[in-house]
Amino acid sequence: MKNNKTYMIAALAAMLLPAAAVEIPAHFSDAAKAKLADSIALEPTEHKLNVVYFVGQGYEPVADYERRISELLVYLQQFYGKEMQRNGQGARSFGLNMLPNGNVDIQLVRGKLPHTEYKYSGGHGKVRAEVDEYYKAHPEKNFSQHLFILTPTFLDDEYSDANPGGVPFYGVGKSCYALDYADFDLRYLGEDTPKGHLLTKWFGGFAHELGHGLNLPHNNGTVEETKALGTPLMGAGNYTFGLKPTYLTKATCQILDRSETFAPAGDKTAFYTTDDPVKVEEPKLVLGADGALVYSFRATPNFKHVNAYIQDAPFAVNEDYDKVSFTNVEQDPATPGVYSVRIPMASIANLSGVKDSKGEGGIDLVFVQQDGTRYSHRVIFKWADISVKGTPFIEVKAFKGC
């Protein structure tokens, strides 16, 4: 009989072994097998993304949805995982509960109302209420606080499988909504064909809206970064995904590091329970001697990551795709609690305020706490007021979330 020491050595050896290679289910399409051939082994997660397929009365799920949506989700899980790895966060992605046959565990929920009652405008509330009822009745199927809901396209005089739409397609808090249609299939990804372009539109949107449901704000990369890597998914990448280079910024990956469904197995953190706002004081923006902007501030150190985003006005939701992200926020070694970020003007040269020194600009700090709670701090200024002596702020505000 083995003694405890032997068991401990065996357990340690198992922990040091690389994760098993990804197995692609035999029933996946040949196209999916080819696109997933370079899959990487991902770290197991403590929590999983809830995936729901919601259908109202009078409609049925689109044919073969279990395989098609599974292939799309596994491909997207790999995309997120590879980008997390490239950005120094390890081979980590959102967790998916998998069935024995290799499909994703997709919960089919049939609505009580006619399918056409679950419209794009405001329909998500009706959908969410019924999904919540489902989870109340099936708590064992509720794997996290994050929810991804797919709904078949309307089929009427305006919408069809060739022109999908009509149903909710956006992110709302920790939930996100997307649609399904007959040719929503990984086999068309990257094709320069009508079906390929349609897939980029809807799968790119699927990937982008899922990002919102995983806590992500919009953001763009620097001039240098976009030239090298393409378009950020959480910028305009929903229009390029699969057709042109698309990537996740380092700022995006810092938020995902503490997103619940990315938590490594064994991480027992109670996510999003903190009520300890990060306090920011003495914000100051100057034009440095080298021509770069230097933004400094004092902050309480109750956070794991901080991202800085700079953009032109307006600052409303869906008006912020242009905001350029930076993660080079450093603490002053001589002054505890004081931080600064250097923003080269060449890196934000595409912002109109940099080009013509007109209008308003803003800098957001997004602090990510250990439990994934985010606190933001914003300053707004006039581009024309930037100087080596300091920049007056039109507005300073703090808020919870991204």
Phi, psi and omega in degrees: 000137181288143176272174183299324181297320179297317179297319181295319180294318179296318180295318180296318179298320179297322180293330183276345179290145177295152180298152181297150179297151180289130177261125179265124183304143182298330184276356175295152181295157177300323179296318179295318179300320179292318182287339180259007184297333181260025181299148177251154177287127182258148178293139176298150182245155178285327183234157181239153174287131174282127180240123183236138172249112188252128181228126176278173181297142178091352178238162175235158175304146177294142186308138173062030184294328182300314179290311185300311182292325177298314179299316181296317181292319179295320177298316181293322176301319177294318179302310179299318182296317179294322179289324175298317179296316180298328182267016172083015181257008181085170181279076186234143178212179176293138180285147176232134174280123186253144176276163180303330181277000178096354175283158172288144177286095182258121182276119178273118179240124180261123182289160180275339185258164172304144185306324183290353176281345181262071188278164177304313183277103176081355184291340183298328180297318178294318179298311184298322180299319181283327175294320177299322177298319179300313182290331176295323179279338182229065183298336180291344179265000181265105190262349182189185176271358184257135190227130178239120186240126175251143180224135178299145177303152169295151175235095183210200182292337183260321186243153180199180176296334178276342179218073187293157176157190176095337185254166179305137178208085182185173176256140177224103183061231181271009178246150175218154187232138177216176183241169177230149176207170191303321183259023176281080193219134183301337182300336183267357183297127177090352179286136175271063183223166176305318179292325178293317179291323178294322179293319177301318180301312187270326176284323174298319177294320176305309182296320181292312181293326174300321177304316177300318180292345178259014174098007190271135171271170171293151170193156178243166177264172175290167178304314182295320184291314181293329177294325182273326191244341179110227186245130177296138178303321182271012166255245178260020184294343176293346178262352183243345188305122179092335181257324181224162181306130182221141187211172173254134178287163177296324178298317176302315183291333176292325176289317180296333178307326180242034170269138191307315185284356175262354184297130180298153176306134181096348178281107184264022179304137171274097189289142173063035180251353183290140170229063184224076186304141172284125181263126180248131180225161174055044177294140182213133179237122180228160173266115183289169181297334180270005178089000178269153173281140176235117180250120181239158182194163173252136183215148172293139188275031183268056179208160177263317181232156169219131175248147174243135181233133178237139184205171171272158170291155002279168186247014182286163175303138182070008172245015189238021179295340185274353189290126186270131185261145177225143178239005183276048179274121185239145177273140178289115183298336182271344183226091180306136179090353178255129184235160175208156176226134180261129184238097179298136181297327179296332182283340180241025185298340181280348176289134184297327179296329177286325183288321187237002179055035178236159176080189183253150175234167179212151174236125175254134167256129176243114180264130180250118181273169184301328180267012177087353177297139180243138173235139182240150177224130185234138168238141178240138185215171173261131181304324182291343183271355182294131180208170179290342181272348182126159185239124177291143180259135177284324182209144174227127181212157177231148180203161179273143180099186183278000000 
